[in-house]
Structures are given as structure tokens and as C-alpha cells.
Amino acid sequence: MKKSSELLWYKQPARNWDEALPVGNGRLGGMIFGVPENELIQLNEDSVWSGGFRKRNNPKAYENLEKMRQLIREGKTSEAERLCEDAFYGVNEQQRHYQPLGDFHIWQDNTENYSDYMRCLDLSSAVCETYWTNGGVRYCRRVFSSYPDNVTVISFTADKKGMISFTASIDGRDDNYDKNEAYDSSTLLFTVSDGIPYAAAISCSSEGGKAFTDANRIRVESADSAFITIACQTSYRSGDYEKLSVSQAKAAIRKGVQNLLTWHIADYTELYNRCEIDLGGDDMGSIPTDERLQKIKDGVSDSGLIEMYFNFSRYLMIAGSREGSLPLNLQGIWNKDMWPAWGGKYTININTEMNYWGAEMQNLSECCTPLFDHIERMRENGRVTAREMYRCGGTMCHHNTDIWGDTAPQDKWLPGTLWVMGMAWLCTHLYEHYLFTGDKAFLTEKYDTMREAAEFFIDYLIDDGSGRMVTSPSVSPENTYITKDGARGTICQGAAMDSQILYTLFTAVINSSAEISEEFKPKDDREFIAKIKELREKLPKPEIGKYGQIMEWAEDYDEAEPGHRHVSQLFALHPADIISKRHTPELAEAAKATLIRRLTHGGGHTGWSRAWIINMWARLHESEKVGENIAALLAHSTSINMFDMHPPFQIDGNFGGGAGIAEALIQSHSGEIHFLPAAPKEWEKGFVRGIIARGGFEVDFEWEHGKPVSAAVLSLCGNPCRIVGSGISVSCGGENVPAKDNGDTVKFETECGKVYEIKF
């Protein structure tokens, strides 16, 4: 039986893009409006971008690097920022940006006076459907995007024969570059020659009646049923992208719609069905999704809608990030604008990383592959930027990248542009993947990449005059400080986030070196590890400032915006594990003070920022705050189609919110599994199935009255397991397992492939 938390449904068509429903297969995306008489499906393909690679490194940077550092040391902020504008911005301001494929229109007959309308997105099958009745006939239009067959499929059915008639066509972007024509009697071919050239092939078939192309349109008349397949290929992946798109669309037509649907559902559910949560709330599935969201705004509790948000984040991950695709950008693969907000690129001072926070926990590890592939795409460009701009070894990236893995400074914006930590942060995801999966072959393969990201900072870090090694120049992402004399500044040395990222990266490299075989390490690895161990000890540690907060800069500056959307100084709390409630209580209290100060001054006003705050409250074990901020995310930063709103739409909040819900239920970042560390009181009972904990454990558990009752832990790697709590019994196959109870944790040995039953 389908759960209400797996069905988004509405009583009316979408009035605009922010109400349309998404489908996707990693590469192909579509937004379905669900309009009976004039359907719009706004199409995307992940490699439709504005053009080729640009060489953008500023040749003036290195000759001015020491001058910049001296100005920062002397507190001459204004002069440093003027120098930045001249010598450190990219020689071309913009990287390439993401673009839409086109708009597919369907004008369907027999829709004059429709009634009994419903549209829905089934998260359990990744199928979007629109239903209506007209003239006593019940119609259904179904849309899904198939990963196995590389096509988006639109099917048309009615409960009376001969009633399917429609005209369909695709709109281009510019008559000077588009060509839209019949390829043959059943297929249209739409080609675009500017930017990254591409072709979309659209084929049609019907049962009964007739289906044919008419100039640049498809026409179906008096059919019993019909279906369309849409394939798209670009020059980014294929030399003969036109031929490939046509062959994919026509091959899918030959397979038949029922086979396409069956294979699509089998592929999707193999991923989706791995994980499940139940938060024990009342079933409100009889209420449309938009009305449920309105009730949240009115203060009504709806645990099922929170389940839906979690499930929707998993749906978007499977729909938007599959092996062979590009990683999720700011809009995933769903973008309607030729110039989308922030270029629809990869903003890597948090947003791209947030996209993948929940994937490992949600048992979707392979969906991270596009991110790992893109890190490799960036690696050579990052070497060039490191050498040309800073005369440093290793590889690096600033705060944005694009389809080509561009690593030069993006934009001409002092609060964000000159941030050198992008590659370093991304590479921590490589080690996180190992912690969740125990995949030593992967760790061995990626070790050199992590090492190279760390190598840049061996050359880049400088002594701040007190023996600490700091980044210079840098910024605390997108924030502005106020000096004691009232001046505003952004450029700095030793921003707290930089040191925290480096501590995490250096630790990942050190630990990885200890895990992999000597034969796969560079000859100088022992000396390299000794060097970054030395540097790690000299990095600034988190400090507590005058408001009891974690300091964001090396000096205890005030902020121009105390409610700023970024909370960069709490990277140490989340996603890192430098600050924790259990192990660093004083710093945890300062982190709490930081969040309270941010929120008191209006923080969390963007969707992704609110999502990050949920994760941070969860790490602080603040159940009530987690509940309040999830409610705020749903009430103020969620469109009726469940998309996160910055505003405008920005998909990282969906993934960050899904990760935050998981963090409230289970945590493993400190090397121990903690059940229900921050579950709000409204989640009084429930269960989790198939969630992944670091160390290589797949976990099912149940709880009642807010406390865990039982769990089953599948050991995927044979590592020792440590659980927070005491008085816990462990058994395997009916036999008791020896467990060491340390008063606050219980530890036991495991064997790979065995399930361990836990009683609390």
C-alpha cells in the first residue's frame, strides 16, 4: 500500500514553474505542469551549457601575492581589496552557465470542460500523472524519465477507445541557432548550434488511430493510446549527437511503453526502496500537498510531510545524479532560464557539497559518483590555477566551478571571489565515502587526489606572526566584517572556516595513508604525511569570542550582517566533527550561542541556510530546535511542489533538509552510532530501515516514547561497532555477542555480512 508520504498530489494544474513537478534520469530532466488542454513540459539535459572552456586565470596574481599579504597584515583592508579587483579576479568574469533544453507543448483535444482533475508525483515509482474527465471519458497522461533507456516518456490513455488526439511540438530558444523539423514520419529532430550544440529527438507511436509528423509537429488522431519518447545528446559527450539522439528515441519506441515503464520502475526502486523512515504521525494523505504545506504555516504538526520531504530528497538524488551524469548544480537538472540565478553552476563554498550530504546516509552511495568524477575533471585545471596564480604545487579551486571544471576566480565580488578552499572541501567527500562504504579500492584510487588538494596548502599557508599557519588572502564565504574603527572588510587571513576545512582534509589524508597499501603510495609519502601533520598542529583552533560565539575571523570582529545566511565558522560542527556535544562541550555551547545570535538577527532566511541550521542543531542534540527549524523550512522556504526556495529555487535546501532529518534520527560522525540524538518530541514513535552509518553499517531501528527499543545492524565491512548508550544487549543469530560497556558507549566486534540484534 502506498504511503501518504510518497505521493505529492494536487487538485489543480501548476500555475507556474515553481508549482510544476520534476522527473529526471540523471541526465534528462522535465518539469510537468499538468495542464489538460495545453501541457508544458520544460526540458533539461545536464550538459546543455553556454559554451566551451575559458582560460581565466589572472596572470597578475603571483606578482602581487606578497603585496596583498602585507596589506592584510598591516590592516590596510581597502587597499587590499582594490588590489584584489585588479590582480586576483578572473580575466573573464564568468564561467559557463547552465541552460534549458527547450519547452515541449502538448495541445490535447477533448479537454473543453474537464472535471475530476488530479495531478500527482509518485515518489515510490518516479512517475508523474495527470488525470481528468471530459465528456464522460477518463483521461490519463503519464510522464517518467528512464535511466535504463535514456529517454523521457509521455504516455496517453483513456478509458474509451479512439479518444486520444493531440498535437505536440518543441519550442526553441533562438531562430538564428535552432532547427526544428521532421526527421521522418514518426520523429522530430530539434537541434541547437550555439553554446554546447545538442539535438533532441522526439518519436511517437499509437495504438489505433494514427500518429505522424507534420512539418515541425507531431500529430495523433483518434488513437486508443499513444506515447512519446524524448532523447537528447550533446557534443559534450558525443561526436555524432544527432544520430545518437535519434537512435535512442526510436529504440525506446520499439520497446513499447509498458516495457519502458517496467524497466524504469525496476531500476528506480532498486535504489529508492533501500531506505525508509516512519515518524509515526497521523495519516494526512487525503489532503493535497499544497494544503498540507499551508497547514504547516498555520502551526499544524504533520510528521508525514516531514517524511515526504525526506523521501523527496532521495527522489531528487536518484532523478538528478546517476552514474555517467554530471553532478547536481544549484538547480539540479531543473532550470527554465537562459541565464539562471547564479548561472546554475556549482557553487562550492557550501551549495554543491550540501547537495550530497545525505546521499551516503540514505543508502545512495553510487549517486555520489558524478561528484567524484567532476573532482577529477577539475584536477588538471586546478593544477594550472595553483601554478599560474600562486606558484603553488598541488591543485585548488575557488568558490565556483562549471561543466568544464574551471577553477579560476568567478565573479567580481569581494565577499566571495577570492576563496581558495573549494577543492579542499570537495575532497573531504572522497574520504567520507570511504567512511560510509569501507571501499578501500576507492580510497586507494582517490588518495592522490586528496593528497594533491592538501599539497597546495603546503605552499600556500603562511605564518601569521604567532606561529600559526593560516591562509592568506582569503574570505569567510560571502560575509563582511567591521573593524574596530568601523571600516568594512572581506579580505582577510586565517578565516575560521579555512582552518577547519584544512584540519578535516589533512586528517583525511593522514588517515587514508594509514589505510592503503605501501605499494600504492608515492615514494615521498612518509615525508608528506609528516609535513601535513606538522601543519595540522599549527592551524588555528576554534576560538570563543566576545558574544560567547565561535569566532569567524582571526580577530573578533563584528559582522555587517549578524543574521548572515552563511554560518561558515560552524563548519567544525557540521559537516566536520571537530566540535561535538559529547566530546567538546564548551565549544558546543559556543556553537549554540552562534546559532542563537544568527537566528535572533534573522538568519535562516534562505532555504539552504535553514537546512544547514537544522543539521547543526541536530549535531548539538537540540531536538526542539530541530523541530522548529524543520517547520520553518517547510513553512517559509518550500514551494508547493516541495522544491526549496532560496528564493528563487535552489535545490541544495532539499538535500540539506533531507540530511538534517537523518541527522536527527541517527549520527555516526564521531565513530560511534548514536540513535535518536535530536528527534523532536512530535516523533514519539517510528522506525528507520536501511540507513547507513559510518564504519560500514546498514541500520534498521524502532523507537517508542522517544527512545530506541531495538535495532538490527548489518556489518558491511567487519569493523568494530560502537553504540552510544549503556545497558545494551547484542546478539547475532540468537547467540549473545560479547560487548564492552564503557558506561556511555557499548563496543562489540562484527563480521562482514552478519546482522547484529540490539536491545536497549
N, C-alpha and C positions, 0 to 999 in steps of 0.2 A: 504493500500500500504506500502510495506517495505521501511523504511528509509535507506539511504546510510550509516548512522552512526550505523546501526545494522548488517552490513554484512562485514565480513573480507573475501576477496577473492583474488585469485592468478591465474596466467596463467601457473604455473609450480609446480611440486611436491616439497616438502620440501627436501632440500639438507642435512639438519642436524636437530638435536633435537630442536635447537633454532628457527627453521622455522616451526616446526610441530604445529598442532592445538589441543588445550586441550578440553576434555569433562570430566564431573565428576558429581557425585551424592552425594557429601559429603564424602562418604567412598571410592568409586571406582573412580580412575582417569585413563585417557588414553590420550596419545599423538599420533595424527594421521598424518602420513607423506603424505598420498595421492599419493602413487606410484601405477599406474595401475597394472604393472606386478609383483611387489614384495612389497606388502604393509607391513609396520611395524606399529603396534600399541603398543607403550610402555606402560605397565600397572603398576598401583599402587593401593595399598589398604592402608588406613590410619593407620592401626595398624600393618603393617609389619615392625617391628623394629628389632634391632640386638640382643636383649636378655632381660633377666629379671632385676628386681630391684637390684641395688648395694648399700650396706651400705658404704658411702664415707665420712662421717663427720670426721674431723680431731680431735682426742682426745687431742692434744696438745694445741688447740686454747685457751681455757679459762685460762689455767695456764700462758699463755704468753700475754693475752689481755692487762693487765695493763702495762706490759713492752713495748708492741707495742705502746700504747698511750703515754707513757712517751718519747719514742724515737721521736715520731711525734712532741710532744710539744717542745722538745729540738732541732728540726730541723735536727735530725740525719737520714736523708732520706734513705741513703744507708743501714744503719744498720737495719732500719725498714723494708726495702724491703727484705733483707736477712732473717730476722725473718719470714716474710710473707711466703717465699718459703718453710720454714721448718715447720711452725706451723699452717698455715692457708689455705694452698692448700688442696684439697680433697685427701684422702689417695689413691684413684684411680683417675687418671686424668680425665677420660672420663665418661660422662653419656652415655646412649644408643643412637644410631643414627638410622635415618630413612633409609629404603632400598626399592628398587624396587620389584614389584611382579614378573615380567618377560616380555619377548618380544613375542608378538603374530604376527606371519608371515602369510601372505596370498599370495600364488602364483596363480594368476588368468590366465586362458587361454584366448586366443583371444585378446592379447594386443601387438602383434608384431609391428604393425605400427600405433599406435594410434595418433589421432589428435583432434582438437577442445577441448582441455583439460581445465578444470577449477576445482579448489577446493575451498571450502568456509566453513565458520562457521557462522551460522545464530544466532545472539545473541538474537533475538526475540523468538526463539523456542528451542535453545540449541541443535541444530542438525548440525553435520558436514557432508558435502557431497563432493564426488569426481565424476566428470563426464569426460567421454572421448568417442570418436567414433573410432571404428575399424571395417573394412570390411563392412561399411555401417550400422553398428549396434551401437545405442547409449546406453552406459552403465552408471549405477549409483551405487555407493557404499555409504551407509548412516550409520553413527555411532552416537549413543546417549547413555547417561548413565542415567538410570531411578531410581529416588528416590523411587517411589511407589513400584517398583518390585525388587529393589536391584540387578540390573544386568546392564551390558553394552551390548548393542545390535548392531550388524552389519548386515545390510541387503544388498542384491544384486538384482538388477533388470536390465532388458534390454528391448528395445522396439521391440524385436523379440523373439519368444518363442524358448526354447531349447538351449539358448546361454550362460547359466551360468555354467561354470565349473571352479573349483579351488581346491587347496589343502591348508590346514591350519594346523599349529602346534604352540606350545608354547615352547620357549627356557627356560631352567633352568639356575641356577647360578653356580651349583657345582654338578658334578655327584655323589659325596660322600653323598650328602644330598637330592638330587632331586629324585622323582619318577614320571614318565610321561607315562601314559598307557591308554588304552581304558577301561572305566568303563562299558560300554555296547555298543550296535551297533550305538548309536547316541550321545554318551557323552564321552569326555576325562576327566580324573582326573589327575591334576598336584599337587603334594604335596611336601612340603619342610619341613625338620625336624630341621634345625638349627635356631638359633635366636628365635623369636616367631614363632612356627610352624603354617603352614597355608595350605589351599587347595583351588585350583581354579578348578571349574567345567565348562566345555565348551560343550554346546549342540548345535545341528544343525538340521534344518528341511528344506525341499524344496517343492516347487510346481512343479510337473513334474520332469522328470529325476530321479535321486536317490541321497541320502545322506547317508553316512555311515562312521564309524571309521575304520581305517586301522592301526593297531599297535598303534603308538602314534600320529596319524594324523587324521584329518577329510578330507574326500574327497566328493566333489559334482560333479556330471556329468550330463551335458545336461539338466539342470533344467530351467524352465521358470523364477523362482525366488527362493531365499533362504535367510535364516537368521540364525545368530548365537547368542546365549546368553552366557555371561561370568559372573559367580558368584564367589565370593571369601569370605571365612571366616577364621578367625584365632583363635588360642587358647586363645587369649586375651579376646575374647567375648564369645566363645562357647566351651564347653567340647567336643562336637562331631562336630567339624568344617567341617570334610569331608562330613558327611551325610547332614549337613545343606547346604553346598555349592551346592551339587548335587541336593537337593530338590528345591533350589531356581532357578537354571539354567533350570531344567526340567519343573518346574511350569510355568516359563516365556515362554518356548517354546509352551506349551499347550495353552497359551492365544492368540497366534498369533501376528505377528509383527505389524499389524495395530492397535490392541488394546493397545499394549505396547506403541506405538508411541503416540496414542491419550491421554492415561493417563499420559504419561511423559510430553507432552506439556501442558496439563491442570494443572498439578502440578507446573511446572516451571513458566508458565505465570501468575499464581496467585500471585507469588512473583515479577516477573520481571515487569509486567505491572503496578505496583503500582506507579512507579516514571518515569518521563520523563523530559528531558531538550531539548531545541531547541535554539541554539545560533545564528540562523539567517544567517548563511554563505551560500555561493554558493554550489550547489549540485555537488560534485565531485565523486559520486558513480560509474561513468563509468570508473574510473581509479583504477587499482588494488591497494590493501592496501600497498604493498611494494613500489610501485611507489609514492603513496601519502606521505609516510614517507620520501622518497628521496627528494620530493619537499619541505618538511619542512626543510630539511638540506640545501636546496638551497635558503631558505629565503621566500618561498611562504606561505602565510597565508591560513589555512584550518580549519575553525571553526568546520566543520563536523567531522574532525578527532579527535578534542578535545571532541566532543560529543561521538564519538566512544570509546575514552579512558575511559570516564566516564561510558558508558554502559558496556564496557569490565570489569571494576572493579566490577560492580554489577553482571555481569555474573559469574565472578570468585568466588565471595562471595557465590552465590547460588550453584554453582557447587562444591565448596570446603568446605563449612561449614554448615551442616544441623543438625537438632536435632538428637542426637544419635551418631554423628560423633565426632572425635577428632577435636580440634581447628586447624586452619591453621598454619603450621610451616613455616620455611624460604622459602620453595618451594611450600607451599600449599600441594596438593596431587599429584604433578607432579615432579618426580625425577627419573633420569635414572641411578644414580651411587650407587654402593655398599657403597662407602664412599663419600657421597655428601659433598659439601662445608659446613664447619662449622657443619657437622653432620646432616644437615637438621633438627635441633632441634628447640626448642622455645627459641630464644634469647630475653630476656625480659628487656634489657636496652634500647629498643625502638621498635625493629622489630615486635614482636608479638603484642604489643599494636597498632602499626601503621596499622597492618592488619585489625583492627576493628574500626579505626577512622571514616570511612564513613558509616558503616552499619546502625547505628541508623538514621542518616540523610536521607539515601537512602531508608528508609521505609522497612528495612530488619532486624528488631529488633530480630526476632527469630533466625536468623543466628548467633547471638552472644551467643546462648545457649551453644555451645561446649566450648567456652572460660570460661563461668561461671562454667560449670561442671568441667573443668580442675583446676580451682582455688580451688574447694573443694577437688579435688584429691591431690593437693599439700599441703593441710592444715595440715594434720597429720604429714607428713614428715617435714613440716616447723616447727612444734612444737618441733620435735626431734632435728632438727638442731639448733634451737634457744636455747634449753636447753643444748645440749651436747657441742656446740662450744662456747656459750656466757653466759650460765647460766641466760638467759633471759626468761621471760614469753612470751606468745603470739605465733605468727607464722611468719615466714620470708622465703625468698628465695634469692639466689644470682643472677647472671646475666643470668643464663640458667636453663631450666628445660627440661624434656623429657616425654615420654609417661607415665612413672610411677609417674610423679610429683616429681622427685628428686629435692631437694633444697640445696644440698651441693655445695661448690665451684666447678666450672667447669673450665677445662684447667689449665695450669700453666703459666699464662700470667699476669704480674703485672698491665698493664693498665686496665684489665677488671675483673679479677677473684674475688678480694675481694671487691665486691659492694653488699651492703646488702639491696637494695631498691626494689628488684624485686616484692615481694608480695605486697608491699605498692603501687607501681604504678598500678599493675594489679587490685587491689581492688578499685581504683578510677573509673574503668569501671563499677563496680556494681552501684555506685551512679549515674553515667552518664546515665545508663539505666533507672533508676528511673526518672531522669530529663526529658528524652525524652518521657517516656511512662506514668508516673504517677502511675505506678503499685505498690501500697502500700503493697500488699501481698508479692511481690518480695522483696521489701525493708525490710520488716519485717523478711523474711526468711534469707536474706543475712546480716542483721545487725551484728550478732555475728561474721561473717567472717571479716567484715571491722573492727570491734572492736578489734578482735584478732590481726590483722595486725598492728593496732595502738598500742596495748598493748606492743608489742616487743620493741617499741622505748621509752616507759616509762622507761624501764630498760636500754636500750642501749645508749640513749643520755647522754652526759656529758657536764659539764660547761667548756667553752673554756678559762676561766680565767677572762672574762669580763662580765659575767652574761648571755651570750648567750648559748643556749643549742644546741649542734652540734653532728653529727655522727662522730665516730672515732673508728677504722680506716675506711676509705672509699677511693674511687677514683671518679674522674669525668670521666664517661664512655669512656674508650679507649684512653683518651688523656694524654699527657705528658707535664709537666710544666718545666720551667727553673728558678732556684732560682737566687737571686742577685749575688751570687758568681759563677754562670754559671753551677751549677750542675743540672742534670736532675732528675725528680722525678715523681712518680704517686700516691703513698700512701699519704693520707692527712687526715685532719679533716675538717668537715664543708664545703664540696663542695657545690656550689650554688644549683645544681640540687637536692641534698638530701633535703635541707631545703624547696625547692619549692614543691617537692613531698609530704613532710610531712605536709606542710601547707594545701595542697589540700586534703590529706587524713584526717587529723584532722577535717577540715571543713566539709567534707562529713559525718564523724561520728557524729559530733555535730549536723548538720542539720538533719541527719537521726533520731537521738534520739528524736528530737523535733517533728518529723512527725509520729512516730509509737506509738501505744497504750502502756500505762504503763505496762499492763499485760504481754506483750511480751518482756520486758526488764529485764536484770539481776538485782538482788536486789541492787547491788552496782553501778548502772548506774549513779546516780546523782553524786556520788563522782568521778567516772571515767571521766565523761564529764568535771567536774570542773578541774580535773588534766590535761587533754589534752588541755583545754582552756588556762590554765596557761602555758603549754609547748609551745603552738602555739604562744603566745605572745613573748616568749623568743627565737624563731627561728630567725636566721639571715634573714634580708630582702634583696632583690636585691640591689646591690650597683653598682655605676658607677666608672669605672677605668680610668687609665691614657690616654687611647685612646678614651675616651668617650663611651666605651663599657660596657655592663653588665659583671661584674666580674664572672669568672668561679670558682675561688677558694677563700678561705677566705683571702688570700693575693693576691695582684695584680701582679701575676706572668705573664711573657711572656709564650708563647706556643712554644713547639718544632716545631709544625706544625700549623702555623696561619690559614692555609686553611683546617683544620681537618674536616672530614666528620660529626662528631657529633657536634651539637650546643647545648650542654646539658644545658648551663646556660639560654637558652631561653625557657625551659620548662614552665616558668612563663607566656610566651606569648602564646605558643601553645604546648601542648593541654590545659594547665591551663588557667585561666582568671585573673591572678594576675597582669599582665601588659596589658594595653589596650590603644589604640589610644585615646579613648574618656575620660577615667577615670584616667589614669596615663600618661599624655603626655610627661613628662620629661623622664620617664623610657622607653616609647615607642621610643623616639628619640635615646636613648642609645641602645635599641634593634636594631633599624635600623643601627646604626653605627656598631654593632656587625656583622650583616649580610653583610654589605658592606665590612668590613675587611675580613671576611671569604671568600667571593666570589672573592675579589681582589687577594687573595693568592691561588686561585684555588679550593675553596670549591665547594660543589655540584657535585663533580666528580663521586660519586656513585648515582645510580638511586634513592634509598630510601632517601638519603640525599637531593637530589634535590627536591624530593616530599615534605619533611618536610619544606624545604625553601619556597616552594610555599604556604604552609599553613601559614607560619609565615609572608610572605609578604601580604597575604590576611588579616590577623589579623591587620596588620599595615595600611590597606586600600591603599596599593601601587599597583594600577591597572596595571600600565606599567610594574612593576617588576614581577607581577603575570604572565602577558602575556609572558614576556621574558623567565621566568623560565619554564613555561609550554612548550614553544617552545624548550628550551634546553633539557627538559626531553624527548620529542619526538625525537629530532634530535640526541642526543648523548647517551641516556640510554634506548632505546626501540628497541627490536629486531623486525624483520619484522612480527612476529606472535603477536606483541603487548605486549609481555612479558617484564617486567622490567629487566634491566641488572645492576647488581652491578658494573661490571660484576664479576662472572657469573650470571645466572638467580637468582633473589631473588624477591619474589612476593610482599613484603611489599611496594615497589615503586609503583606497580599498585594500591594498595589500598590507599596509601598516596596521589598519584596523583589524584585519583577519589575524595578523601575527599577535596583536595585543590581546585578543580574545584567547588565543592559545597560551600566551604567557600568563594569563590569569589562572589557567587551568593546570599547567604543568611547566616547570622550569628545570633546566639542566646545565645552564651556562657555567656553573661553578664546579662541575664534575660530580654532582650529586643530583638525584631526581627528587624534586620537591612537588608533591601533589597538592593542588588547590592552594597555592601560595597567596592568591589575591582574588578569589572568586567572590563576586558581590553576593550579598545575603539573598537577593532575589533568586539566585541559582541554588536553591536549597537542596535539590537532589538532581541527579542526572548521571550520564555516563559519557565516556570517551572511548572511541575504538580506533586503533591504527595510527596513533600519533607517534612521532619519532623523537627520542631523546638522544642527546649526545652520548657518545660511548658505544653507539650502535645498538639501541634497544627500541623495539616496537612495543608500544604500551597500550593496553586496554585497562580502564578502571571505572569503578562506580562509586558514587557517594550519596549519602543521605544526611539530612540535617546539617549540611555544610561541611561534613567530614568524610574523608575517604573510608570506604568499607572494605573493598577488595580490589586487587589488580592482578593482571597477567602480564608478565614481562617476557617477551621473546628476545633472546640474545642473538643478535645478528653477527657478532664478531667474536664472542667468547671472552669479552672483557669483564673484569670485576664490576659489580653493580653496587652503588651506594645510594641509599634512600634516606631522606630527611625524616626523622621521627625516632621513636623508641617503642619497645614492646611489640615489634613487628615480627610475625612468623613467616617463614619462607619454606615452600615445598616445591618439589618437582616430580611429576608422575606419581603423586601420592606419598612420596618419601620426604621427610624433613631434610632441609638443607642447612648445614651449619652456617650461622650468621653471627657476626661480631657486632654487638650492640654497644656503641660508644656513648650512650646517653642522649645524643641528639641526632645521630645517624646510625644506620644499620648497614653493614657491608657483607656481601657474600660473593663467592666465586661463581662464574657461569661457564657453560659450554655452548659453543655456537650451535644454533638450531633448536635449543631446548627452551621450553616455556616454564617460567617460574611463577607460582601462585603466591600472591602476597595477601596476608590478612592483617588488618590494622587493629 
